[in-house]
Amino acid sequence: MIRVVLAEDTYLTREGIARVIEHAEDIELAGLCEDADAARNTVDELRPDVLVTDIRMPPTHRDEGIQLATELRESYPELGVIVLSQHVELLYALELFEHGTGRRAYLLKERVRDPDELHRAIRDVAAGGTAVDPLIVDELLQARQNGRDGRLADLTPREQDILRLLAEGHSNQAIAAELGLSTRTVEHGINAIFPKLGLRPSDDVNRRVKAALLYLSGTS
């Protein structure tokens, strides 16, 4: 029996997904949560096999599901996590799989309408596998194409070098030392890179992270 905890803040959606989960004879719904903190506590208490979580929950309604998946990979490496999203959000998907695809899944909520899709994903991540919504795959393929022919190709050679080092996790000072530039020049370069990649100051994910993920998705 695969034991599942479901984290979803919207009542009707939570109840609907719960009913879907309960239809499988080999899957047990062990707990229900309304926010990320409750999900952490419930996982600590019940030690389920799989957490199914909305991508956005209180308190910020941004990327709590992704944060949970990242945290739990460290504290509970055997736990499978399925992140559900209302829309295709490629950068969040890339962040989810950044440290490996094993025991992780990213599905659109519309897939939950087909019980077999969710049941299959639960079984897959519980067994150490992964599941990715086909629309996410399409977006990843498009991102690779954009990396070759689109936004990344618009960067100057120096900007591409700066972005490469940024994607590798270097600070502005380390990038400056590596390229023999001043820190101010690196800062100007990064500020020029962001708009070319379509990253606005209002983006709800750190722009350095987004830029790095865009670079990795286009060159990996």
Phi and psi in degrees as GROMACS dihedral restraints (atoms count N, CA, C in turn):
[ dihedral_restraints ]
;  ai    aj    ak    al  type     phi  dphi    fc
    3     4     5     6     1   -92.4    20    10
    4     5     6     7     1   120.3    20    10
    6     7     8     9     1   -94.4    20    10
    7     8     9    10     1   129.1    20    10
    9    10    11    12     1  -124.2    20    10
   10    11    12    13     1   139.1    20    10
   12    13    14    15     1  -111.0    20    10
   13    14    15    16     1   134.4    20    10
   15    16    17    18     1  -111.9    20    10
   16    17    18    19     1   127.6    20    10
   18    19    20    21     1  -118.3    20    10
   19    20    21    22     1   114.2    20    10
   21    22    23    24     1  -157.8    20    10
   22    23    24    25     1   126.6    20    10
   24    25    26    27     1   -84.1    20    10
   25    26    27    28     1   -19.4    20    10
   27    28    29    30     1   -87.6    20    10
   28    29    30    31     1   122.6    20    10
   30    31    32    33     1   -57.2    20    10
   31    32    33    34     1   -52.3    20    10
   33    34    35    36     1   -63.6    20    10
   34    35    36    37     1   -41.2    20    10
   36    37    38    39     1   -65.0    20    10
   37    38    39    40     1   -43.1    20    10
   39    40    41    42     1   -59.6    20    10
   40    41    42    43     1   -45.7    20    10
   42    43    44    45     1   -66.8    20    10
   43    44    45    46     1   -38.1    20    10
   45    46    47    48     1   -64.3    20    10
   46    47    48    49     1   -45.7    20    10
   48    49    50    51     1   -66.5    20    10
   49    50    51    52     1   -37.9    20    10
   51    52    53    54     1   -59.5    20    10
   52    53    54    55     1   -42.5    20    10
   54    55    56    57     1   -64.2    20    10
   55    56    57    58     1   -39.0    20    10
   57    58    59    60     1   -62.2    20    10
   58    59    60    61     1   -46.1    20    10
   60    61    62    63     1   -59.9    20    10
   61    62    63    64     1   -40.7    20    10
   63    64    65    66     1   -71.8    20    10
   64    65    66    67     1   -12.2    20    10
   66    67    68    69     1   -74.0    20    10
   67    68    69    70     1   -17.2    20    10
   69    70    71    72     1   -88.5    20    10
   70    71    72    73     1   131.6    20    10
   72    73    74    75     1   -69.6    20    10
   73    74    75    76     1   -25.4    20    10
   75    76    77    78     1   -99.3    20    10
   76    77    78    79     1     9.6    20    10
   78    79    80    81     1  -125.4    20    10
   79    80    81    82     1   130.3    20    10
   81    82    83    84     1  -113.6    20    10
   82    83    84    85     1   129.1    20    10
   84    85    86    87     1   -82.3    20    10
   85    86    87    88     1   104.8    20    10
   87    88    89    90     1   -88.3    20    10
   88    89    90    91     1   -26.0    20    10
   90    91    92    93     1  -163.2    20    10
   91    92    93    94     1   154.0    20    10
   93    94    95    96     1  -123.6    20    10
   94    95    96    97     1   139.3    20    10
   96    97    98    99     1  -135.6    20    10
   97    98    99   100     1   155.6    20    10
   99   100   101   102     1  -110.6    20    10
  100   101   102   103     1   -10.3    20    10
  102   103   104   105     1  -153.4    20    10
  103   104   105   106     1   175.2    20    10
  105   106   107   108     1   -66.8    20    10
  106   107   108   109     1   -40.4    20    10
  108   109   110   111     1   -63.2    20    10
  109   110   111   112     1   -43.0    20    10
  111   112   113   114     1   -63.9    20    10
  112   113   114   115     1   -36.6    20    10
  114   115   116   117     1   -63.9    20    10
  115   116   117   118     1   -43.6    20    10
  117   118   119   120     1   -59.0    20    10
  118   119   120   121     1   -47.9    20    10
  120   121   122   123     1   -64.1    20    10
  121   122   123   124     1   -38.9    20    10
  123   124   125   126     1   -69.3    20    10
  124   125   126   127     1   -39.8    20    10
  126   127   128   129     1   -62.7    20    10
  127   128   129   130     1   -42.3    20    10
  129   130   131   132     1   -59.9    20    10
  130   131   132   133     1   -40.4    20    10
  132   133   134   135     1   -78.8    20    10
  133   134   135   136     1   -44.1    20    10
  135   136   137   138     1   -97.3    20    10
  136   137   138   139     1   -20.4    20    10
  138   139   140   141     1    48.8    20    10
  139   140   141   142     1    61.2    20    10
  141   142   143   144     1   -73.2    20    10
  142   143   144   145     1   174.0    20    10
  144   145   146   147     1   -85.8    20    10
  145   146   147   148     1   -31.4    20    10
  147   148   149   150     1  -142.3    20    10
  148   149   150   151     1   138.7    20    10
  150   151   152   153     1  -110.0    20    10
  151   152   153   154     1   124.9    20    10
  153   154   155   156     1  -104.8    20    10
  154   155   156   157     1   119.0    20    10
  156   157   158   159     1  -133.9    20    10
  157   158   159   160     1   143.4    20    10
  159   160   161   162     1   -67.6    20    10
  160   161   162   163     1   149.8    20    10
  162   163   164   165     1   -72.4    20    10
  163   164   165   166     1   -30.4    20    10
  165   166   167   168     1  -121.8    20    10
  166   167   168   169     1   125.7    20    10
  168   169   170   171     1  -146.0    20    10
  169   170   171   172     1   168.8    20    10
  171   172   173   174     1   -59.3    20    10
  172   173   174   175     1   149.2    20    10
  174   175   176   177     1   -93.0    20    10
  175   176   177   178     1   -20.4    20    10
  177   178   179   180     1  -100.5    20    10
  178   179   180   181     1   -19.4    20    10
  180   181   182   183     1    57.9    20    10
  181   182   183   184     1    39.5    20    10
  183   184   185   186     1  -114.3    20    10
  184   185   186   187     1   -79.4    20    10
  186   187   188   189     1  -138.2    20    10
  187   188   189   190     1    37.1    20    10
  189   190   191   192     1   -56.7    20    10
  190   191   192   193     1   -37.7    20    10
  192   193   194   195     1   -63.8    20    10
  193   194   195   196     1   -40.2    20    10
  195   196   197   198     1   -66.7    20    10
  196   197   198   199     1   -42.9    20    10
  198   199   200   201     1   -60.4    20    10
  199   200   201   202     1   -42.8    20    10
  201   202   203   204     1   -59.5    20    10
  202   203   204   205     1   -47.3    20    10
  204   205   206   207     1   -59.6    20    10
  205   206   207   208     1   -39.1    20    10
  207   208   209   210     1   -68.3    20    10
  208   209   210   211     1   -46.2    20    10
  210   211   212   213     1   -63.0    20    10
  211   212   213   214     1   -44.5    20    10
  213   214   215   216     1   -73.2    20    10
  214   215   216   217     1   -21.6    20    10
  216   217   218   219     1   -61.4    20    10
  217   218   219   220     1   -33.9    20    10
  219   220   221   222     1   -79.8    20    10
  220   221   222   223     1   -45.8    20    10
  222   223   224   225     1   -83.8    20    10
  223   224   225   226     1   -30.5    20    10
  225   226   227   228     1  -135.3    20    10
  226   227   228   229     1    76.5    20    10
  228   229   230   231     1   -62.9    20    10
  229   230   231   232     1   -20.5    20    10
  231   232   233   234     1   -89.0    20    10
  232   233   234   235     1    -3.2    20    10
  234   235   236   237     1   -81.8    20    10
  235   236   237   238     1   130.0    20    10
  237   238   239   240     1   -85.3    20    10
  238   239   240   241     1   142.8    20    10
  240   241   242   243     1  -129.8    20    10
  241   242   243   244     1   126.4    20    10
  243   244   245   246     1  -112.7    20    10
  244   245   246   247     1   119.6    20    10
  246   247   248   249     1   -98.5    20    10
  247   248   249   250     1   128.5    20    10
  249   250   251   252     1  -106.9    20    10
  250   251   252   253     1   136.6    20    10
  252   253   254   255     1  -133.6    20    10
  253   254   255   256     1   147.7    20    10
  255   256   257   258     1   -73.5    20    10
  256   257   258   259     1   -32.0    20    10
  258   259   260   261     1  -132.4    20    10
  259   260   261   262     1   165.2    20    10
  261   262   263   264     1   -70.5    20    10
  262   263   264   265     1   117.0    20    10
  264   265   266   267     1  -127.6    20    10
  265   266   267   268     1    87.8    20    10
  267   268   269   270     1   -58.8    20    10
  268   269   270   271     1   -43.6    20    10
  270   271   272   273     1   -64.3    20    10
  271   272   273   274     1   -36.3    20    10
  273   274   275   276     1   -68.0    20    10
  274   275   276   277     1   -38.6    20    10
  276   277   278   279     1   -62.8    20    10
  277   278   279   280     1   -42.6    20    10
  279   280   281   282     1   -63.0    20    10
  280   281   282   283     1   -38.7    20    10
  282   283   284   285     1   -66.2    20    10
  283   284   285   286     1   -38.9    20    10
  285   286   287   288     1   -59.7    20    10
  286   287   288   289     1   -40.8    20    10
  288   289   290   291     1   -96.0    20    10
  289   290   291   292     1     8.1    20    10
  291   292   293   294     1   -58.7    20    10
  292   293   294   295     1   -37.6    20    10
  294   295   296   297     1  -104.4    20    10
  295   296   297   298     1    22.7    20    10
  297   298   299   300     1   122.5    20    10
  298   299   300   301     1   151.8    20    10
  300   301   302   303     1   -96.7    20    10
  301   302   303   304     1   -14.0    20    10
  303   304   305   306     1   -60.5    20    10
  304   305   306   307     1   134.1    20    10
  306   307   308   309     1    61.0    20    10
  307   308   309   310     1    27.8    20    10
  309   310   311   312     1  -132.8    20    10
  310   311   312   313     1   144.0    20    10
  312   313   314   315     1  -143.8    20    10
  313   314   315   316     1   148.5    20    10
  315   316   317   318     1  -131.8    20    10
  316   317   318   319     1   114.4    20    10
  318   319   320   321     1  -128.5    20    10
  319   320   321   322     1   149.2    20    10
  321   322   323   324     1   -80.4    20    10
  322   323   324   325     1   145.6    20    10
  324   325   326   327     1   -61.8    20    10
  325   326   327   328     1   -27.4    20    10
  327   328   329   330     1   -63.7    20    10
  328   329   330   331     1   -23.5    20    10
  330   331   332   333     1   -68.5    20    10
  331   332   333   334     1   -24.4    20    10
  333   334   335   336     1   -67.9    20    10
  334   335   336   337     1   -18.0    20    10
  336   337   338   339     1   -62.3    20    10
  337   338   339   340     1   -25.7    20    10
  339   340   341   342     1   -98.6    20    10
  340   341   342   343     1   103.4    20    10
  342   343   344   345     1   -53.1    20    10
  343   344   345   346     1   -36.4    20    10
  345   346   347   348     1   -60.8    20    10
  346   347   348   349     1   -34.8    20    10
  348   349   350   351     1   -63.7    20    10
  349   350   351   352     1   -48.0    20    10
  351   352   353   354     1   -69.3    20    10
  352   353   354   355     1   -42.4    20    10
  354   355   356   357     1   -60.0    20    10
  355   356   357   358     1   -41.5    20    10
  357   358   359   360     1   -63.9    20    10
  358   359   360   361     1   -42.5    20    10
  360   361   362   363     1   -64.3    20    10
  361   362   363   364     1   -40.9    20    10
  363   364   365   366     1   -61.2    20    10
  364   365   366   367     1   -46.0    20    10
  366   367   368   369     1   -64.2    20    10
  367   368   369   370     1   -39.6    20    10
  369   370   371   372     1   -64.3    20    10
  370   371   372   373     1   -49.8    20    10
  372   373   374   375     1   -70.8    20    10
  373   374   375   376     1   -31.6    20    10
  375   376   377   378     1   -64.4    20    10
  376   377   378   379     1   -29.8    20    10
  378   379   380   381     1   -89.9    20    10
  379   380   381   382     1     3.1    20    10
  381   382   383   384     1    99.4    20    10
  382   383   384   385     1     2.4    20    10
  384   385   386   387     1   -92.9    20    10
  385   386   387   388     1  -161.2    20    10
  387   388   389   390     1  -141.7    20    10
  388   389   390   391     1   164.1    20    10
  390   391   392   393     1  -147.5    20    10
  391   392   393   394     1   134.5    20    10
  393   394   395   396     1  -132.7    20    10
  394   395   396   397     1   130.7    20    10
  396   397   398   399     1   -59.1    20    10
  397   398   399   400     1   135.9    20    10
  399   400   401   402     1   -54.0    20    10
  400   401   402   403     1   -33.7    20    10
  402   403   404   405     1   -67.2    20    10
  403   404   405   406     1   -30.9    20    10
  405   406   407   408     1   -67.6    20    10
  406   407   408   409     1   -40.8    20    10
  408   409   410   411     1   -59.6    20    10
  409   410   411   412     1   -43.8    20    10
  411   412   413   414     1   -59.5    20    10
  412   413   414   415     1   -42.6    20    10
  414   415   416   417     1   -66.3    20    10
  415   416   417   418     1   -37.8    20    10
  417   418   419   420     1   -63.5    20    10
  418   419   420   421     1   -42.4    20    10
  420   421   422   423     1   -63.4    20    10
  421   422   423   424     1   -39.2    20    10
  423   424   425   426     1   -66.8    20    10
  424   425   426   427     1   -36.7    20    10
  426   427   428   429     1   -63.5    20    10
  427   428   429   430     1   -39.1    20    10
  429   430   431   432     1   -62.9    20    10
  430   431   432   433     1   -40.5    20    10
  432   433   434   435     1   -64.8    20    10
  433   434   435   436     1   -40.8    20    10
  435   436   437   438     1   -63.4    20    10
  436   437   438   439     1   -34.7    20    10
  438   439   440   441     1   -63.1    20    10
  439   440   441   442     1   -34.1    20    10
  441   442   443   444     1   -83.6    20    10
  442   443   444   445     1   -40.5    20    10
  444   445   446   447     1  -120.3    20    10
  445   446   447   448     1    -3.1    20    10
  447   448   449   450     1  -117.3    20    10
  448   449   450   451     1  -120.4    20    10
  450   451   452   453     1   -61.0    20    10
  451   452   453   454     1   -43.5    20    10
  453   454   455   456     1   -65.2    20    10
  454   455   456   457     1   -33.5    20    10
  456   457   458   459     1   -69.0    20    10
  457   458   459   460     1   -16.4    20    10
  459   460   461   462     1   -79.4    20    10
  460   461   462   463     1   -11.6    20    10
  462   463   464   465     1   -77.1    20    10
  463   464   465   466     1   146.9    20    10
  465   466   467   468     1   -71.3    20    10
  466   467   468   469     1   162.7    20    10
  468   469   470   471     1   -54.8    20    10
  469   470   471   472     1   -41.2    20    10
  471   472   473   474     1   -65.2    20    10
  472   473   474   475     1   -42.5    20    10
  474   475   476   477     1   -63.4    20    10
  475   476   477   478     1   -36.9    20    10
  477   478   479   480     1   -65.4    20    10
  478   479   480   481     1   -38.4    20    10
  480   481   482   483     1   -64.1    20    10
  481   482   483   484     1   -43.5    20    10
  483   484   485   486     1   -61.9    20    10
  484   485   486   487     1   -44.9    20    10
  486   487   488   489     1   -64.8    20    10
  487   488   489   490     1   -38.6    20    10
  489   490   491   492     1   -59.3    20    10
  490   491   492   493     1   -46.0    20    10
  492   493   494   495     1   -69.8    20    10
  493   494   495   496     1   -36.3    20    10
  495   496   497   498     1   -61.5    20    10
  496   497   498   499     1   -43.3    20    10
  498   499   500   501     1   -64.3    20    10
  499   500   501   502     1   -27.0    20    10
  501   502   503   504     1   -82.3    20    10
  502   503   504   505     1    -1.0    20    10
  504   505   506   507     1    95.5    20    10
  505   506   507   508     1    10.7    20    10
  507   508   509   510     1   -77.1    20    10
  508   509   510   511     1   147.0    20    10
  510   511   512   513     1   -75.8    20    10
  511   512   513   514     1   168.6    20    10
  513   514   515   516     1   -58.6    20    10
  514   515   516   517     1   -40.3    20    10
  516   517   518   519     1   -64.8    20    10
  517   518   519   520     1   -41.3    20    10
  519   520   521   522     1   -67.8    20    10
  520   521   522   523     1   -37.7    20    10
  522   523   524   525     1   -63.3    20    10
  523   524   525   526     1   -42.8    20    10
  525   526   527   528     1   -60.9    20    10
  526   527   528   529     1   -44.4    20    10
  528   529   530   531     1   -65.2    20    10
  529   530   531   532     1   -39.6    20    10
  531   532   533   534     1   -65.8    20    10
  532   533   534   535     1   -39.1    20    10
  534   535   536   537     1   -98.0    20    10
  535   536   537   538     1    -1.2    20    10
  537   538   539   540     1    68.9    20    10
  538   539   540   541     1    36.2    20    10
  540   541   542   543     1  -116.6    20    10
  541   542   543   544     1   166.7    20    10
  543   544   545   546     1   -80.0    20    10
  544   545   546   547     1   156.3    20    10
  546   547   548   549     1   -61.0    20    10
  547   548   549   550     1   -37.0    20    10
  549   550   551   552     1   -63.4    20    10
  550   551   552   553     1   -39.8    20    10
  552   553   554   555     1   -63.0    20    10
  553   554   555   556     1   -40.4    20    10
  555   556   557   558     1   -63.3    20    10
  556   557   558   559     1   -42.9    20    10
  558   559   560   561     1   -60.7    20    10
  559   560   561   562     1   -43.5    20    10
  561   562   563   564     1   -62.6    20    10
  562   563   564   565     1   -40.2    20    10
  564   565   566   567     1   -62.7    20    10
  565   566   567   568     1   -44.2    20    10
  567   568   569   570     1   -64.9    20    10
  568   569   570   571     1   -41.4    20    10
  570   571   572   573     1   -64.8    20    10
  571   572   573   574     1   -25.8    20    10
  573   574   575   576     1   -80.5    20    10
  574   575   576   577     1   -29.7    20    10
  576   577   578   579     1   -69.3    20    10
  577   578   579   580     1   -43.6    20    10
  579   580   581   582     1   -55.4    20    10
  580   581   582   583     1   -51.9    20    10
  582   583   584   585     1   -65.4    20    10
  583   584   585   586     1   -30.9    20    10
  585   586   587   588     1   -65.6    20    10
  586   587   588   589     1   -27.9    20    10
  588   589   590   591     1   -90.1    20    10
  589   590   591   592     1     1.4    20    10
  591   592   593   594     1    76.7    20    10
  592   593   594   595     1    25.1    20    10
  594   595   596   597     1   -99.3    20    10
  595   596   597   598     1   119.9    20    10
  597   598   599   600     1   -99.9    20    10
  598   599   600   601     1   155.8    20    10
  600   601   602   603     1   -58.2    20    10
  601   602   603   604     1   -24.3    20    10
  603   604   605   606     1   -83.6    20    10
  604   605   606   607     1    -4.4    20    10
  606   607   608   609     1   -57.2    20    10
  607   608   609   610     1   137.0    20    10
  609   610   611   612     1   -84.3    20    10
  610   611   612   613     1    -1.8    20    10
  612   613   614   615     1  -112.8    20    10
  613   614   615   616     1   141.6    20    10
  615   616   617   618     1   -47.0    20    10
  616   617   618   619     1   129.2    20    10
  618   619   620   621     1   -65.5    20    10
  619   620   621   622     1   -30.7    20    10
  621   622   623   624     1   -63.7    20    10
  622   623   624   625     1   -40.4    20    10
  624   625   626   627     1   -65.6    20    10
  625   626   627   628     1   -45.3    20    10
  627   628   629   630     1   -61.3    20    10
  628   629   630   631     1   -44.7    20    10
  630   631   632   633     1   -61.1    20    10
  631   632   633   634     1   -42.2    20    10
  633   634   635   636     1   -62.9    20    10
  634   635   636   637     1   -43.0    20    10
  636   637   638   639     1   -67.2    20    10
  637   638   639   640     1   -38.5    20    10
  639   640   641   642     1   -61.1    20    10
  640   641   642   643     1   -42.3    20    10
  642   643   644   645     1   -63.5    20    10
  643   644   645   646     1   -47.6    20    10
  645   646   647   648     1   -64.7    20    10
  646   647   648   649     1   -38.6    20    10
  648   649   650   651     1   -68.6    20    10
  649   650   651   652     1   -23.5    20    10
  651   652   653   654     1   -94.4    20    10
  652   653   654   655     1    -9.3    20    10
  654   655   656   657     1  -128.4    20    10
  655   656   657   658     1    -8.3    20    10
